[in-house]
Amino acid sequence: MTGCRDLAITPHVAQNITAHRGSALDGRTTRHPGYTVSQRYRKRVEEVFGWLKTIGQLRKLHHRGTALVNWVFLPGRPPTT
């Protein structure tokens, strides 16, 4: 955290408020409205990755080669090999 503050960068990481030892983030980071907005966007992104892993069956990618992997993530027809 101090390295980020030295560079004038606000770290947008989740605050761990349930741990018995507390969180490394203090009020200097979490008091800003931008932190709250950032956490909302983070939740949306994490939901997409969670869906891909559980329902989209992308926990393990079962394709080999750049063309097949790109086919999974990019729109278009499957490659012909």
N, C-alpha and C positions, 0 to 999 in steps of 0.2 A: 504494500500500500504506500509506503513512503517513497518508493521509486516513482510511482504514478504521480504522487503529489509534487515531487521535485520537477517533473516534466509538465505540470499543470494539466494532468489528465485525470478525469473522474472515473474511477473503476466502476463498471456496471456489473457487479457480481451480486449474487443473492446473499442477504444477511441471514446468518444462522442464529435464529433467536430461540431455538428449542434445546440447544446443547447446554450441558451443565456448566461448561467453561465460558460460554458466551461467544460473541462473534468478534472478528477482527475489524469489522466495519463499525465506525462510530457515527455520531450525529452529523459530523461534517460532510459525510457522503450522503446519508439517507435523508437529510432534511430538505433537499432540493426537489422541486416538482419534477425535474427531468429524470430523477432516479425512479420515481413511481411510474412514469410513462415507460421508461426503459424496461422495468420489470414486467409490465403488461405485454410489451412486444416480445420479451423473452419467453413468456408463457406460451404465446401463440406459436413461436418457432419450435419450442420443445414439444408441443402437442403434435405438430407435423412429423417430427422425427419419431415420436412415440407411435404414431399411427403406422409409419413406414415399417417400423420394427415388428409390431405385433400383427397387424392386419395385412400390410403390404408385403409381408414375407421378405423383407430386405435386411433382416438381422445378419444373415450370411448371404452374400451375393453368389449365386450359382452360375455365373457366366464368366468365361475367360476371354480375354482379348478386349482391346479398346473399343472395337466396333460394337460388340454385344453389350458392354457396360454402358456405352453412350446411348444405345437403343433403350435401355431401361430408364434412363433419366431425361432423355431428349425426345421431343415429339417427332413423329415420322414413322416410316415403315421399318420393319425389322431388316437387318442386313442379310444379304444372301452370301453364303460362304461356299 
